[in-house]
Amino acid sequence: MTTAVFQAKVPEYRARVESKMTGFIADCVAPGTRLEEAVRYAVATEGKRIRPLLAYATAELLGFDPDITDYPAAAVELIHTYSLVHDDLPAMDDDDLRRGRPTVHRAFDEATGVLVGDALLTHGFELLATAPVDDRVITAWVRQLAGRAGAAGMIQGQATDLEGETRAMLLGELETMHRRKTGGLIEVSMTMVAIAAGDTAARQKLAAFAYHLGLAFQIRDDILDVESSTEKLGKPSGSDLELNKSTFVSLLGIDSARRRMQQEYDAAIAVLSELGPGAAGLEWLASYIVNRDY
């Protein structure tokens, strides 16, 4: 497989995960309610779906069943969406726009925003439990995803991010924060597929790839927050500066931040070289992440 072949499959993979998410919501949320409307609003966006795409690219690398991959791909995206809904709340970043539309708490209300996030988080784990795989795989999935999304992972990253609004952070602190807040879900998107495929060696290499890719992803986000427009980003540009947050740009400067992003990207690609030509999809996604303009 080549990067061009994977790129051609991207719309299909995005459609797969979106169908899995909306179908599961139809089974779990009471129809015709305000909550159902708000949950569908949160999920039905023009998201990049990078985490599910990483899952499908990993499945291609390992020759694994895409029908099974649908479950971790959708679960991670549901939990990622929950994190965005909660991050946007007035108690957190207090954002008005997300992916070019009013945030959930602006389109509905703050309490509904909290409930939508709670529902998406819960549904993500429930979806994993319905996968047609051995119970031991489900247990391993739940343990790993909970670890990356929980208090030792993404939630601690967000807590540190909030602390960063009150003081300048050191570069090492910033890196640790983003490995938890951004890198954890990127990692688990791929390693959950490796768990199901029973490939321990690939799982270790994918975790190393994610270690570098997560930082490259975040540095690109920080650069875009400075250089891009609200229209392109689909959310307010310059919001990190307005909140006085420490970022790779504020700590390193724009040119050094770009160099650091390139270093992380190069390190990620070096790991992929150990996985062979089947990693072309992951290679395409790594390039997309560091070259995207929103």
Backbone bond lengths (Angstrom), bond angles and torsions (degrees), N, CA, C in turn:
res aa  C-N    CA-C-N  psi(-1)  N-CA   C-N-CA  omega(-1)  CA-C   N-CA-C  phi
1 M - - - 1.462 - - 1.528 110.03 -
2 T 1.331 115.90 145.43 1.462 121.76 178.16 1.525 109.53 -111.25
3 T 1.345 115.08 168.19 1.469 119.04 177.46 1.528 110.51 -62.11
4 A 1.329 117.12 -35.11 1.471 120.29 -179.53 1.526 111.17 -66.25
5 V 1.322 116.72 -38.36 1.469 120.37 178.17 1.517 109.95 -63.62
6 F 1.343 116.90 -44.15 1.462 118.96 178.91 1.524 110.56 -64.47
7 Q 1.310 117.19 -44.11 1.465 120.36 -179.79 1.529 110.75 -56.02
8 A 1.327 116.81 -39.02 1.465 120.36 179.46 1.526 111.71 -65.62
9 K 1.335 117.22 -24.21 1.463 121.22 -179.18 1.529 113.35 -87.60
10 V 1.329 116.51 -10.54 1.466 120.36 -174.72 1.531 112.76 -55.05
11 P 1.344 120.28 -47.90 1.473 118.98 178.82 1.532 112.72 -58.59
12 E 1.329 116.81 -38.75 1.471 120.49 178.21 1.524 111.07 -63.66
13 Y 1.332 116.69 -44.34 1.459 119.73 -179.37 1.531 111.51 -66.70
14 R 1.324 116.98 -39.38 1.462 119.20 176.50 1.525 110.64 -61.85
15 A 1.329 116.39 -42.18 1.464 120.40 178.93 1.522 111.06 -63.53
16 R 1.324 116.83 -37.76 1.470 120.56 179.33 1.524 111.32 -60.50
17 V 1.331 115.58 -49.92 1.463 117.80 -175.14 1.519 110.91 -70.38
18 E 1.324 117.46 -35.05 1.460 119.84 178.49 1.525 111.02 -67.32
19 S 1.321 117.01 -38.35 1.459 120.46 176.32 1.525 110.73 -64.19
20 K 1.337 116.56 -41.38 1.468 120.52 179.97 1.524 110.78 -64.36
21 M 1.316 117.69 -41.16 1.466 120.92 -179.43 1.524 111.39 -67.82
22 T 1.326 117.29 -48.65 1.466 119.58 -176.38 1.518 111.07 -69.57
23 G 1.336 117.29 -34.93 1.462 119.53 177.15 1.510 112.16 -65.06
24 F 1.311 115.79 -38.54 1.460 119.17 -179.90 1.521 110.89 -70.24
25 I 1.326 116.41 -37.90 1.468 119.86 176.87 1.526 110.81 -60.99
26 A 1.336 115.86 -39.46 1.469 120.13 179.51 1.523 111.06 -60.27
27 D 1.332 116.56 -31.85 1.465 120.45 -179.12 1.525 112.83 -82.17
28 C 1.324 118.10 -19.45 1.464 120.40 -168.12 1.525 115.12 -115.45
29 V 1.333 118.41 -22.33 1.462 120.64 -176.69 1.533 108.81 -106.26
30 A 1.324 116.28 134.32 1.467 120.10 -178.81 1.526 109.91 -57.51
31 P 1.336 117.40 123.58 1.474 119.73 -176.25 1.520 112.47 -69.06
32 G 1.331 115.01 151.17 1.456 120.61 175.80 1.513 114.98 76.17
33 T 1.331 117.52 10.24 1.464 121.05 -178.75 1.523 110.05 -100.88
34 R 1.320 115.01 162.42 1.465 120.23 175.55 1.521 110.53 -62.57
35 L 1.330 116.69 -36.20 1.464 120.14 179.25 1.525 110.56 -63.90
36 E 1.328 117.49 -42.81 1.461 119.44 178.68 1.528 110.17 -60.70
37 E 1.313 116.42 -44.36 1.459 120.24 179.43 1.527 110.99 -59.05
38 A 1.328 115.91 -42.84 1.465 120.28 -177.75 1.530 111.75 -70.66
39 V 1.337 117.36 -38.66 1.468 120.34 178.34 1.520 109.72 -64.78
40 R 1.314 116.96 -44.40 1.469 120.17 178.36 1.533 110.48 -63.01
41 Y 1.312 117.02 -38.35 1.467 121.68 178.36 1.529 109.80 -60.50
42 A 1.322 116.87 -42.77 1.466 120.94 -178.10 1.522 111.53 -66.24
43 V 1.322 116.66 -37.70 1.465 121.08 -175.19 1.523 112.19 -83.00
44 A 1.330 116.49 -35.10 1.473 120.99 -173.01 1.521 110.75 -84.99
45 T 1.321 117.07 69.21 1.463 121.96 -179.94 1.517 109.57 -124.13
46 E 1.319 115.36 171.35 1.461 121.17 176.91 1.528 109.76 -87.48
47 G 1.304 116.70 53.56 1.457 120.53 179.45 1.520 112.06 -72.28
48 K 1.328 116.08 155.52 1.461 120.53 -179.51 1.525 111.68 -73.66
49 R 1.335 117.07 -23.69 1.467 123.23 179.37 1.535 110.90 57.93
50 I 1.317 116.38 39.94 1.466 119.99 -177.09 1.522 111.42 -63.19
51 R 1.309 118.34 -41.92 1.462 120.68 -176.55 1.528 111.67 -65.27
52 P 1.327 119.23 -47.26 1.467 117.82 173.74 1.526 113.08 -60.29
53 L 1.336 117.07 -38.88 1.464 119.32 178.86 1.526 111.11 -62.23
54 L 1.325 116.99 -36.19 1.463 120.19 175.05 1.535 110.58 -62.77
55 A 1.333 116.04 -37.91 1.467 119.64 178.16 1.532 110.61 -64.24
56 Y 1.322 117.04 -46.30 1.464 120.00 -179.06 1.530 111.72 -68.07
57 A 1.329 116.98 -36.57 1.465 119.56 176.53 1.525 110.59 -64.38
58 T 1.324 116.66 -36.14 1.466 120.65 176.54 1.518 110.62 -67.17
59 A 1.327 116.74 -39.84 1.462 120.15 177.29 1.526 110.83 -61.05
60 E 1.320 117.00 -38.88 1.460 119.88 177.46 1.527 110.76 -66.66
61 L 1.318 116.33 -40.71 1.461 120.61 177.39 1.530 111.31 -58.11
62 L 1.334 116.49 -42.76 1.462 121.67 -173.22 1.523 113.06 -95.32
63 G 1.339 116.95 -0.20 1.457 119.79 -177.61 1.514 112.05 64.65
64 F 1.332 116.17 37.64 1.471 121.19 -174.30 1.530 110.57 -99.16
65 D 1.325 115.47 156.37 1.458 124.17 -174.93 1.534 111.40 -65.49
66 P 1.338 118.86 118.87 1.469 119.65 178.23 1.525 113.41 -65.73
67 D 1.329 117.67 -25.96 1.466 119.98 178.45 1.531 111.32 -65.77
68 I 1.316 117.09 -34.60 1.470 120.77 174.92 1.525 109.64 -77.09
69 T 1.312 117.05 -36.95 1.474 121.61 179.91 1.525 110.93 -61.12
70 D 1.335 117.80 -28.00 1.468 120.59 177.59 1.531 112.01 -51.07
71 Y 1.328 117.45 -36.06 1.466 120.65 -173.58 1.539 112.44 -69.95
72 P 1.329 120.11 -55.96 1.472 117.51 176.23 1.518 112.58 -65.04
73 A 1.349 117.68 -33.72 1.471 120.06 179.29 1.516 110.94 -60.59
74 A 1.336 116.91 -47.43 1.465 120.85 -179.07 1.522 111.46 -71.61
75 A 1.322 117.29 -38.49 1.467 120.46 -179.32 1.526 110.95 -61.70
76 V 1.328 116.71 -45.56 1.465 120.03 -179.90 1.524 110.30 -65.15
77 E 1.326 117.59 -39.09 1.467 119.04 -179.42 1.524 111.62 -69.37
78 L 1.336 117.93 -35.49 1.458 120.40 175.34 1.531 110.21 -62.21
79 I 1.328 116.33 -43.27 1.464 119.82 -178.60 1.526 110.57 -71.53
80 H 1.316 117.43 -36.54 1.467 119.91 174.09 1.533 110.52 -61.26
81 T 1.326 116.63 -43.29 1.470 120.39 -179.82 1.520 110.64 -64.48
82 Y 1.331 116.86 -41.09 1.473 119.58 174.90 1.523 111.11 -55.66
83 S 1.341 116.02 -43.09 1.466 119.17 -177.27 1.526 111.01 -64.77
84 L 1.328 117.36 -35.52 1.465 120.64 178.47 1.524 110.82 -68.63
85 V 1.337 116.37 -43.12 1.463 120.69 179.61 1.523 110.25 -59.47
86 H 1.320 117.12 -44.17 1.462 120.70 -179.62 1.533 111.80 -73.75
87 D 1.329 117.62 -37.34 1.474 119.89 177.59 1.521 111.62 -60.35
88 D 1.331 116.68 -32.12 1.469 121.01 -176.87 1.529 113.22 -77.51
89 L 1.323 118.50 -13.68 1.466 121.71 -174.53 1.531 111.95 -61.69
90 P 1.328 117.04 154.78 1.474 120.02 178.57 1.525 113.80 -54.93
91 A 1.334 117.87 -32.51 1.461 120.73 179.68 1.520 112.61 -72.34
92 M 1.324 117.05 -15.49 1.465 122.14 -179.96 1.535 109.30 -108.00
93 D 1.350 116.53 -105.18 1.464 119.89 -176.18 1.527 113.46 -91.44
94 D 1.322 117.16 -14.05 1.472 122.60 177.55 1.525 111.64 53.89
95 D 1.335 115.69 54.33 1.467 120.89 -179.22 1.523 111.17 -94.87
96 D 1.318 115.40 146.85 1.461 121.63 179.98 1.521 113.05 -96.91
97 L 1.330 117.09 -22.48 1.462 120.99 -176.31 1.518 110.64 -126.05
98 R 1.329 115.64 144.18 1.451 122.39 173.40 1.521 107.09 -147.85
99 R 1.330 116.75 124.17 1.457 122.35 -179.73 1.536 112.03 53.00
100 G 1.341 115.06 39.46 1.452 121.31 173.68 1.516 115.47 80.00
101 R 1.324 118.01 6.51 1.468 121.50 179.68 1.521 109.18 -130.99
102 P 1.346 116.57 162.73 1.469 117.90 173.57 1.525 111.04 -56.56
103 T 1.315 115.83 139.99 1.458 119.93 177.00 1.527 109.41 -62.07
104 V 1.330 116.40 163.06 1.472 120.59 -174.01 1.521 111.40 -58.29
105 H 1.327 117.08 -42.99 1.470 118.22 -177.70 1.522 111.91 -71.00
106 R 1.342 118.22 -20.90 1.469 120.90 174.75 1.523 110.38 -82.35
107 A 1.318 117.29 -39.86 1.463 120.49 179.93 1.526 111.65 -70.70
108 F 1.327 117.26 -27.87 1.463 121.92 -178.86 1.532 108.31 -121.14
109 D 1.318 117.85 -95.55 1.463 121.96 174.50 1.515 107.66 -165.12
110 E 1.317 116.23 170.30 1.459 120.44 -172.70 1.522 112.19 -63.66
111 A 1.336 117.25 -44.34 1.464 120.20 -179.43 1.521 110.97 -61.56
112 T 1.331 116.62 -40.82 1.461 120.14 178.27 1.524 110.17 -64.47
113 G 1.332 117.86 -37.07 1.456 120.67 176.67 1.521 111.94 -59.85
114 V 1.334 116.48 -41.63 1.470 120.44 177.52 1.526 110.03 -63.02
115 L 1.325 116.98 -45.38 1.459 120.97 -177.91 1.525 112.39 -67.05
116 V 1.322 116.78 -37.39 1.463 120.23 177.29 1.527 110.15 -61.28
117 G 1.330 116.61 -46.78 1.456 119.50 178.08 1.513 111.68 -60.04
118 D 1.343 116.66 -43.93 1.460 120.74 178.16 1.524 111.24 -59.24
119 A 1.341 116.28 -42.68 1.464 120.57 -178.75 1.522 111.55 -65.42
120 L 1.322 116.98 -43.90 1.461 120.45 -178.31 1.529 111.02 -64.77
121 L 1.320 116.68 -41.81 1.463 120.60 178.30 1.531 110.40 -60.69
122 T 1.322 116.09 -48.37 1.462 120.70 -178.65 1.522 111.38 -63.70
123 H 1.327 116.19 -44.06 1.460 120.22 -178.96 1.520 111.91 -63.57
124 G 1.340 116.60 -33.95 1.457 119.02 178.86 1.509 112.22 -57.54
125 F 1.325 116.65 -45.78 1.464 120.21 179.09 1.527 111.56 -72.94
126 E 1.327 117.30 -36.65 1.460 119.79 177.69 1.529 110.73 -62.36
127 L 1.330 116.36 -38.85 1.458 120.54 179.07 1.524 110.99 -61.06
128 L 1.319 117.21 -43.23 1.463 120.07 177.71 1.522 111.34 -58.15
129 A 1.321 115.74 -38.03 1.463 120.36 -176.74 1.522 113.13 -68.40
130 T 1.334 117.14 -16.23 1.465 120.57 -179.28 1.528 112.51 -94.86
131 A 1.319 117.63 -2.35 1.468 120.66 -175.94 1.537 110.58 -65.37
132 P 1.334 117.90 140.35 1.471 121.78 -179.93 1.531 111.65 -81.13
133 V 1.317 115.36 63.37 1.464 121.70 179.15 1.517 108.71 -132.52
134 D 1.310 116.71 170.29 1.456 122.08 177.56 1.521 110.70 -58.05
135 D 1.317 116.66 142.71 1.468 120.75 -179.28 1.530 112.59 -57.83
136 R 1.329 115.83 -29.36 1.470 118.69 179.77 1.524 110.92 -67.42
137 V 1.326 117.08 -33.08 1.463 120.72 176.32 1.525 109.63 -67.53
138 I 1.340 116.56 -44.49 1.465 120.35 178.94 1.532 110.26 -59.83
139 T 1.327 116.55 -44.35 1.466 120.07 179.27 1.532 110.89 -60.02
140 A 1.321 116.37 -43.93 1.467 120.09 179.51 1.520 110.73 -65.69
141 W 1.324 117.66 -40.08 1.467 121.37 176.70 1.530 111.03 -59.02
142 V 1.336 114.94 -50.15 1.464 119.53 -175.97 1.524 110.90 -62.99
143 R 1.321 116.44 -43.07 1.470 119.56 179.66 1.523 111.17 -61.92
144 Q 1.318 116.20 -44.61 1.459 118.14 -177.04 1.524 111.78 -70.57
145 L 1.324 117.18 -44.44 1.459 119.63 -178.87 1.528 110.92 -65.82
146 A 1.332 117.22 -40.94 1.462 119.91 177.62 1.524 110.85 -62.21
147 G 1.330 116.91 -38.85 1.456 120.14 179.05 1.521 112.63 -64.05
148 R 1.333 116.60 -40.50 1.462 119.98 -178.78 1.533 112.39 -77.70
149 A 1.327 116.83 -29.82 1.464 120.02 -177.11 1.524 112.78 -94.72
150 G 1.325 117.93 -12.70 1.456 121.42 -171.16 1.515 114.97 -90.30
151 A 1.339 114.74 -157.93 1.463 121.05 -171.61 1.528 113.19 -65.98
152 A 1.336 117.63 -24.00 1.459 119.71 177.75 1.520 111.82 -89.69
153 G 1.336 116.66 -5.90 1.448 120.83 -176.33 1.514 113.07 -121.82
154 M 1.335 115.80 -110.56 1.466 120.89 -173.34 1.524 113.05 -60.43
155 I 1.317 116.83 -39.24 1.470 119.49 -177.68 1.526 110.70 -67.45
156 Q 1.329 116.90 -40.51 1.469 119.05 175.41 1.523 110.22 -64.32
157 G 1.325 116.83 -36.92 1.454 119.67 176.53 1.514 112.06 -60.10
158 Q 1.331 115.79 -42.70 1.470 119.33 178.49 1.524 111.17 -67.43
159 A 1.327 116.99 -38.04 1.467 120.09 178.17 1.530 110.47 -62.18
160 T 1.325 116.36 -42.51 1.467 120.42 177.35 1.522 110.93 -65.04
161 D 1.335 116.25 -38.01 1.465 121.32 178.42 1.528 110.10 -59.94
162 L 1.311 116.89 -42.23 1.468 120.56 178.52 1.531 111.07 -65.91
163 E 1.329 116.31 -39.40 1.467 119.61 176.78 1.528 110.63 -61.10
164 G 1.323 115.33 -34.07 1.453 120.29 -178.16 1.515 114.13 -65.89
165 E 1.334 117.37 -12.72 1.461 120.24 175.69 1.525 111.97 -77.39
166 T 1.318 116.37 -12.26 1.459 120.37 -176.62 1.523 113.03 -110.42
167 R 1.347 116.78 -8.08 1.469 119.42 -179.60 1.525 109.08 -157.57
168 A 1.317 115.31 157.52 1.453 119.93 175.72 1.529 109.37 -75.00
169 M 1.321 116.41 135.50 1.454 121.22 179.85 1.523 110.51 -96.84
170 L 1.312 115.85 151.78 1.457 121.46 172.02 1.522 108.95 -78.86
171 L 1.319 117.14 156.96 1.460 120.89 -177.45 1.531 111.23 -59.43
172 G 1.311 117.22 -40.95 1.465 120.16 179.26 1.518 112.28 -62.54
173 E 1.328 116.27 -38.98 1.463 120.06 176.56 1.523 111.15 -63.26
174 L 1.324 115.35 -42.18 1.463 120.48 -179.20 1.528 110.39 -62.96
175 E 1.326 116.61 -43.34 1.459 120.35 179.17 1.527 110.98 -62.47
176 T 1.322 117.24 -45.93 1.462 121.03 179.57 1.520 110.48 -61.83
177 M 1.336 116.77 -42.05 1.456 120.91 179.93 1.525 110.94 -58.62
178 H 1.338 116.69 -45.83 1.463 119.37 -175.80 1.520 112.37 -78.12
179 R 1.318 118.00 -25.85 1.463 118.29 172.72 1.530 109.36 -64.06
180 R 1.328 116.66 -32.24 1.461 120.34 176.76 1.532 111.84 -80.59
181 K 1.312 115.86 -48.19 1.468 119.90 -171.52 1.520 112.37 -75.49
182 T 1.326 117.61 -40.53 1.462 121.79 -177.02 1.522 111.89 -107.23
183 G 1.311 116.69 -46.46 1.454 120.84 -172.81 1.513 114.80 -67.30
184 G 1.334 117.27 -30.68 1.461 120.07 -175.51 1.516 113.43 -61.82
185 L 1.332 117.37 -48.24 1.462 120.20 -179.76 1.524 111.43 -71.64
186 I 1.325 117.34 -30.65 1.462 120.01 174.45 1.533 109.41 -63.14
187 E 1.317 116.02 -44.55 1.468 120.02 179.49 1.522 111.66 -62.53
188 V 1.308 116.75 -50.00 1.460 120.37 -173.48 1.527 111.78 -68.24
189 S 1.317 117.70 -24.93 1.465 120.44 175.93 1.522 110.76 -57.51
190 M 1.322 116.15 -36.21 1.458 121.17 -178.02 1.522 112.93 -92.78
191 T 1.328 116.84 -42.30 1.466 118.92 -174.17 1.526 112.18 -71.43
192 M 1.327 118.09 -25.47 1.465 119.07 175.58 1.525 110.89 -65.13
193 V 1.317 116.80 -35.73 1.470 120.09 176.29 1.524 110.07 -67.30
194 A 1.333 116.34 -41.64 1.465 120.34 178.57 1.531 111.08 -63.63
195 I 1.334 116.55 -36.18 1.466 120.32 176.63 1.526 110.12 -61.27
196 A 1.323 116.85 -47.40 1.458 120.89 -179.06 1.528 111.04 -65.10
197 A 1.328 116.39 -33.55 1.461 120.50 179.17 1.526 112.40 -79.71
198 G 1.328 116.41 -11.25 1.457 120.53 179.85 1.512 114.14 71.45
199 D 1.323 117.07 28.25 1.463 121.86 -176.68 1.527 110.21 -108.22
200 T 1.329 116.03 91.84 1.466 121.37 -176.19 1.521 111.84 -68.49
201 A 1.322 116.99 -39.77 1.467 120.00 -178.86 1.522 111.03 -63.70
202 A 1.330 116.85 -43.97 1.464 120.19 178.22 1.522 110.33 -65.24
203 R 1.310 116.47 -37.73 1.467 120.04 -179.89 1.525 110.87 -58.87
204 Q 1.321 117.53 -42.39 1.465 121.12 179.95 1.522 111.27 -65.72
205 K 1.327 116.53 -41.79 1.467 119.87 179.35 1.526 111.02 -68.46
206 L 1.319 117.22 -37.65 1.469 120.87 178.96 1.529 110.82 -66.17
207 A 1.317 116.76 -36.08 1.469 119.97 176.54 1.530 110.14 -64.43
208 A 1.327 117.25 -39.46 1.469 120.97 177.52 1.528 110.71 -66.66
209 F 1.321 116.76 -41.07 1.468 121.52 175.87 1.519 110.13 -58.93
210 A 1.333 116.45 -46.85 1.466 121.29 -179.17 1.516 112.03 -63.71
211 Y 1.323 117.31 -33.72 1.467 122.14 179.14 1.526 110.66 -54.87
212 H 1.326 116.14 -44.23 1.467 120.75 -179.47 1.531 111.68 -84.02
213 L 1.322 117.45 -39.17 1.461 120.50 -177.31 1.524 111.42 -63.91
214 G 1.338 117.29 -38.59 1.462 120.22 -179.96 1.520 112.21 -60.77
215 L 1.335 116.43 -40.80 1.468 119.09 178.22 1.519 111.31 -69.41
216 A 1.331 116.73 -41.26 1.461 119.65 177.80 1.529 110.34 -60.07
217 F 1.325 116.28 -40.78 1.468 121.84 178.12 1.525 110.46 -59.08
218 Q 1.326 116.56 -48.18 1.457 120.43 -176.20 1.523 111.73 -69.00
219 I 1.318 117.38 -39.52 1.464 119.47 178.68 1.522 109.80 -62.33
220 R 1.339 116.59 -40.72 1.468 119.32 176.74 1.522 110.46 -61.63
221 D 1.321 117.63 -40.89 1.473 121.09 176.03 1.526 111.01 -58.16
222 D 1.331 116.26 -44.80 1.468 120.48 -178.65 1.522 111.29 -64.58
223 I 1.325 116.72 -38.27 1.468 120.45 178.17 1.528 110.21 -66.83
224 L 1.331 116.38 -43.69 1.469 119.94 -179.76 1.525 111.36 -64.00
225 D 1.328 117.47 -34.32 1.460 120.24 179.77 1.526 111.08 -61.30
226 V 1.326 116.15 -27.71 1.463 121.44 179.75 1.525 111.44 -90.18
227 E 1.323 116.82 -40.63 1.462 120.58 -168.38 1.523 114.90 -98.15
228 S 1.323 117.57 -23.85 1.460 119.39 -173.82 1.519 111.05 -94.48
229 S 1.339 115.30 178.04 1.462 121.14 -178.53 1.524 110.48 -107.59
230 T 1.318 115.83 161.69 1.464 120.83 176.35 1.518 110.46 -58.87
231 E 1.327 117.32 -37.86 1.462 121.27 -178.19 1.529 111.11 -63.35
232 K 1.322 116.21 -42.52 1.459 119.42 179.93 1.524 112.04 -72.96
233 L 1.317 115.96 -43.26 1.461 120.03 -176.00 1.520 112.89 -70.94
234 G 1.339 116.68 -29.23 1.458 119.61 -174.62 1.512 112.84 77.74
235 K 1.341 116.27 7.39 1.458 123.21 175.80 1.519 106.36 -149.95
236 P 1.337 118.87 164.89 1.469 119.54 -175.65 1.523 112.55 -61.24
237 S 1.315 117.12 124.42 1.458 119.86 174.02 1.529 108.97 -77.06
238 G 1.312 116.34 155.02 1.459 120.76 -179.66 1.506 114.61 72.39
239 S 1.341 117.18 11.94 1.470 119.13 -176.24 1.521 111.84 -69.33
240 D 1.344 117.55 -33.20 1.467 119.91 178.55 1.529 110.79 -63.40
241 L 1.327 116.02 -42.16 1.468 121.01 178.47 1.522 110.15 -63.99
242 E 1.330 115.86 -41.48 1.464 120.47 -178.29 1.518 111.36 -64.03
243 L 1.349 116.06 -35.44 1.466 120.76 179.93 1.535 112.30 -87.22
244 N 1.327 116.09 1.42 1.469 121.55 179.62 1.526 112.19 62.21
245 K 1.337 116.06 35.91 1.453 120.05 -179.27 1.523 111.16 -82.17
246 S 1.319 114.86 146.60 1.458 119.70 170.62 1.522 108.55 -76.46
247 T 1.325 116.79 132.40 1.456 122.42 178.15 1.522 108.24 -135.21
248 F 1.333 116.36 171.55 1.452 118.98 176.68 1.525 110.97 -64.51
249 V 1.332 116.48 -31.73 1.463 119.85 177.91 1.521 110.82 -70.98
250 S 1.333 117.60 -43.52 1.467 119.73 -177.99 1.527 111.40 -68.45
251 L 1.335 117.11 -31.04 1.471 119.72 -178.61 1.526 112.72 -87.35
252 L 1.342 117.21 -34.08 1.463 120.00 -173.87 1.520 113.60 -106.54
253 G 1.336 117.07 -23.20 1.456 120.31 -169.16 1.522 108.85 90.19
254 I 1.321 117.14 156.86 1.454 121.12 -171.89 1.523 112.46 -64.56
255 D 1.317 118.44 -41.74 1.467 120.46 -177.10 1.528 111.48 -69.52
256 S 1.316 116.84 -43.40 1.468 120.01 178.62 1.525 111.25 -67.67
257 A 1.323 116.47 -33.64 1.460 119.92 176.82 1.531 110.25 -63.54
258 R 1.334 116.37 -41.87 1.466 119.99 177.28 1.531 111.05 -61.83
259 R 1.314 116.02 -42.90 1.468 119.30 179.41 1.520 110.73 -63.59
260 R 1.337 116.54 -40.81 1.466 119.35 179.51 1.530 110.26 -65.90
261 M 1.330 117.76 -39.79 1.461 120.77 176.88 1.522 110.40 -59.27
262 Q 1.325 116.51 -43.97 1.459 120.41 179.63 1.529 111.29 -63.50
263 Q 1.329 116.67 -38.91 1.458 120.49 177.87 1.527 111.19 -61.84
264 E 1.340 116.33 -43.70 1.462 120.05 179.69 1.529 110.69 -66.81
265 Y 1.331 115.72 -39.63 1.469 119.87 177.77 1.533 110.21 -62.60
266 D 1.313 117.34 -46.46 1.462 121.46 -179.85 1.536 110.61 -60.47
267 A 1.320 116.11 -40.73 1.464 119.68 179.16 1.529 111.11 -65.82
268 A 1.334 116.43 -38.56 1.463 120.54 177.55 1.526 110.80 -63.66
269 I 1.327 117.21 -44.50 1.463 121.37 -179.79 1.527 110.62 -65.34
270 A 1.317 117.27 -35.43 1.465 120.86 177.71 1.527 110.75 -61.25
271 V 1.333 117.19 -38.40 1.464 120.62 176.62 1.525 109.93 -65.61
272 L 1.331 116.58 -42.08 1.465 119.74 -179.04 1.519 111.70 -61.58
273 S 1.324 117.22 -32.13 1.461 120.06 -179.06 1.525 111.51 -60.28
274 E 1.329 116.58 -23.33 1.462 121.21 178.92 1.526 111.88 -79.75
275 L 1.337 116.95 -12.25 1.464 121.15 -176.75 1.521 112.77 -98.28
276 G 1.324 117.25 -7.32 1.453 120.21 174.22 1.519 114.04 88.20
277 P 1.342 116.75 -178.06 1.472 121.80 -174.55 1.517 114.16 -65.84
278 G 1.320 118.04 -18.02 1.460 120.42 178.20 1.514 113.48 -66.80
279 A 1.333 116.90 -11.04 1.463 121.42 -178.81 1.519 112.64 -88.52
280 A 1.322 117.80 16.22 1.468 120.80 -176.39 1.528 111.92 -59.89
281 G 1.323 117.41 -36.67 1.468 120.18 178.52 1.513 111.63 -63.82
282 L 1.318 116.64 -42.17 1.460 120.73 177.95 1.526 110.43 -66.26
283 E 1.324 116.21 -36.27 1.466 120.08 177.62 1.529 110.33 -63.74
284 W 1.332 116.69 -42.98 1.462 120.09 178.60 1.527 110.76 -62.13
285 L 1.314 116.93 -42.73 1.465 120.58 -179.31 1.526 111.40 -65.59
286 A 1.321 117.69 -38.97 1.469 120.23 178.01 1.521 110.23 -61.58
287 S 1.325 116.84 -43.29 1.457 120.50 178.27 1.524 111.06 -65.31
288 Y 1.315 115.90 -42.10 1.466 120.31 178.65 1.532 110.90 -59.31
289 I 1.319 116.40 -42.76 1.464 121.59 -176.45 1.524 111.38 -61.99
290 V 1.315 117.85 -42.63 1.468 119.37 -175.79 1.528 112.96 -85.89
291 N 1.326 117.49 -10.72 1.461 120.13 -179.03 1.514 113.42 -111.24
292 R 1.331 118.30 -3.15 1.469 121.04 -176.90 1.536 110.25 -65.22
293 D 1.339 114.20 155.63 1.477 118.66 179.80 1.528 111.95 -114.28
294 Y 1.349 116.93 15.69 1.471 121.07 173.82 1.500 108.89 -158.33
